[in-house]
Amino acid sequence: MTFYVEKETETDLGLDYRAILEKVALKVLEQEKCPYEAEISLTLVDPEDIRATNNEFRGIDKVTDVLSFPMVEYQSPADFSNIEEDFPDCFNPETGELMLGDIVICLERAREQAEEYGHSVLREFAFLIAHSMLHLLGFDHMEPDEAAVMEAKQREALDSLGITR
């Protein structure tokens, strides 16, 4: 597995971002039975950067907590059955790893949400990683039934790691 972490903000939550990314990402990949070694990129930004990115890619001119940019378009969430045939360019030719995509997290927003929800910044950061990993695997939450599935999967991953509210 390859994990890239780039910090582009002065905000610091006092966490080991790479270790949390690895731990949560691996749990989600295991939970969803990903048969591949994977490559994931995480960029930590400030509110201005995530707002600009949100506006550029989604046409929404506001700060958000996390953005996910999946490389693969799944037939159904976490359906790995035809990825090699349908998306051969999503495999790193040097490592053979499946390039799942990019996660962008606003650390300041993560800190604010931890306070709002009354839990630790560790729990909030881990939640944002789990949430985004599920997006990278094709899950969404636009419809109530989709949201229920994602919420259950996020909770399952974090609970199994002992990262609770």
Order of alpha helices (4+ residues) and beta strands (2+ residues): beta-alpha-beta-alpha-beta-alpha-beta-alpha-alpha-alpha
